[in-house]
Amino acid sequence: MKPKDRSCNLLLNNLIDKIRKNKLKRSETLSPLSAKENPAVLVYSPGPTFFPADLQPHHQSITRLHTSSFSVSSPSVRHLSSLLQVSPLSVYCYSVTAVSTMATLISQNAVSKDRGEKIKRKNPDLDEPLTLDVLQETKNSENMTTVKPKKKKKERKEDKQAETEQAIEMKKLENVLFGSLYPVEFGKNIEEEEEEEEGETALFFTDRSANSVLSVYEEDAKTGEIEIVATEDHAPRKPVWVDEEEEKTNINISKVNRLRKIRKDEDEKLISGSEYVSRLRAHHMKLNPSTDWARPDSRERIYNSDDSDQENGDFDGILQTTEDLVVSGSSKLLPGLLEYSRLVDANAQDPSSGPINSVQFHRNGQLLLTGGLDKKLRFFQIDGKRNTKIQSIFVDDCPIRKAAFTPDGSQVILSGRRKFFYSFDLVKATMDKIGPLVGREEKSLETFEISPDSKTIAFIGNEGYILLVSSKAKELIGTLKMNGTARALTFGNHGQELVATGGDGQIYHFDMRSMSCFHKGVDEGCLTGTALGMSPNGNIFAAGSDSGIVNVYNKEDFLGGNRKPMKRIENLTTKVDFIKFNSDAQILAICSSMKKNSMKLVHVPSFTVFSNWPPANKALQFPRCLDFSPGGGMMAMGNAAGHVLLYKLNHYQHA
């Protein structure tokens, strides 16, 4: 690179640095230069080029050296012009042939701090700042007069005006390149906007770049569509078109399986077309409840909430429906399809590492216990969403085969294949080990039942013996004897009766007050009884066998000598391990742990199996135990994989 170009580049870089630091005035060059150092001086002129009065006659003699020193297409000039956002023609390079003239012009632009003199310009009418050019030396250079600066106040005013004009130019350039950030307001100039901004700072502003579509509430507020008080003569919306054939058409809803769920009575068969449509709509609304804000009359209901209306009641709404005015607490469960939904697993926070052998709800419906072969007794608070684990107790020397709450909810009894069993006090949070029982040689107390009055615990012993233990004293108070081996137990009649079955295929009824058997009957088609279940009211009971058959008996008929069962359920093909009625005895659960997904739910009034249970995806695995919540709203099922599946039964309102 030539020395000439190197010095010019250095000068250009200094100029760019000063421009970036906003230190360069409108008519300022960098420094006086001598002809020996640099033959050209770069001048920045953002406004119209101004020449002093003395130099006007020599204006034509000034020559722009685009080719000798810097060209318009030079990268340095283009970089400076892009930085300044001006045309390259505003960056000039003039040759220097008279060092004295250049030094004189430059020295006149900067007022020395040492001097306190106020120099006046010779031409005060000119508002434009002085642009310094590098002039060729002419014969009239001796007659050039100095340009006197204005007063300091006027200089400040000019500097401020220059900054404002430059900001306006920058804003125009931004609008051209990037588009306007704010919509154009017609009849308003940029200068007026600047004056408003300088005048007062607003406390808030309106985001004009946002979508211009108003919200529903804003539209209503502007148009006045919201009525605070609904009119009394408001007419309900009428359908646009009514099919007259609906009244003439009759539909048999008992033949089609998927239509049986809309029946109101079991014997109902034919309904009209309009009734059919209304029931379908009601069933859809029951499965998919809509939100209040989506209803057409939601606004009126929201804004028509007067205290007087709430006290008097909505009588018009009651008279417009055909439903019962008084709804009974327990409604009938219809057969066919069971409405249920899968919830988060009950033991999702702490799954078991072994098979689950026991699950049971507490009497309050919120606490659930689980026990299995991993020797851990766990308690969970059931809400269907998180199912928080409350406590986990490790029993070192007893794999849990069965665990159950006492009906009064104060204790938990748990046992395994051991000579002893454990009692956990929920109030004191203490675990007591009881046994072996005095006078008995049983090596396993894994199967037991607790009486509904929480007074007696009945364990299955050896050779057909049933051991009766006091729940308070934890001592043996008596024994009962069967002819065959005892396999299953259940209490009835509020704890005053005990029903047992076993290896001889017969069903025994014991009186707990006299400690004696008052009835014995053969279970039809049963060789070995394996499971028993009694309804909460004690009217019916179910007996399962090792062949997978479950017989449902009426208790009074069975005790009266009629040994024929009310219903013979043959849906299972392997040994029945578990039988459980729900709280209102409308659902009977039967399961077998020997086959995958082998669990059925029976509709007790019709003695039919729900066709949509178990789920088709075989999520149950190998079921081992089951329990219903006290209100019937939830069902927990434990499997061999260590999970406790939780389901919500939509027919029931409470857990």
Secondary structure, 3 states (H helix, E strand, C coil): CCHHHHHHHHHHHHHHHHHHCCCCCCCCCCCCCCCCCCCEEEEECCCCCCCCHHHHHHHHHCCECCCCCCCCCCHHHHHHHHHHCCCHHHEEEEECCCHHHHHHHHHHHCCCCCCCCCCCCCCCCCCCCCCCCCCCCCHHHHHCCCCCCCCHHHHHHHHHHHHHHHHHHHHHHHHHHHCCCCCCCCCCCHHHHHHHHHHCCCCCCCCCCCCCCCCHHHHHHHHCCCCCCCCCCCCCCCCCCCCCHHHHCEEECCCCHHHHHHCCCCCCCEEEHHHHHHHHHHHHHHHCCCCHHHCCCHHHHHHCCCHHHHHHCCHHHHHCCCCCCCCCCCCCCCCCCCCEEECCCCCCCCCCCCCEEEEEECCCCCEEEEEECCCEEEEEECCCCCCEEEEEEECCCCCCCEEEECCCCCEEEEECCCCCEEEEECCCCEEEEECCCCCCCCCCCCCEEECCCCCEEEEECCCCEEEEEECCCCCEEEEEECCCCEEEEEEECCCCEEEEEECCCEEEEEECCCCEEEEEEECCCCCCEEEEEECCCCCEEEEEECCCCEEEEEHHHHHCCCCCCCEEECCCCCCCCEEEECCCCCEEEEECCCCCCCEEEEECCCCEECCCCCCCCCCCCCEEEEEECCCCCEEEEEECCCCEEEEEECCCCCC
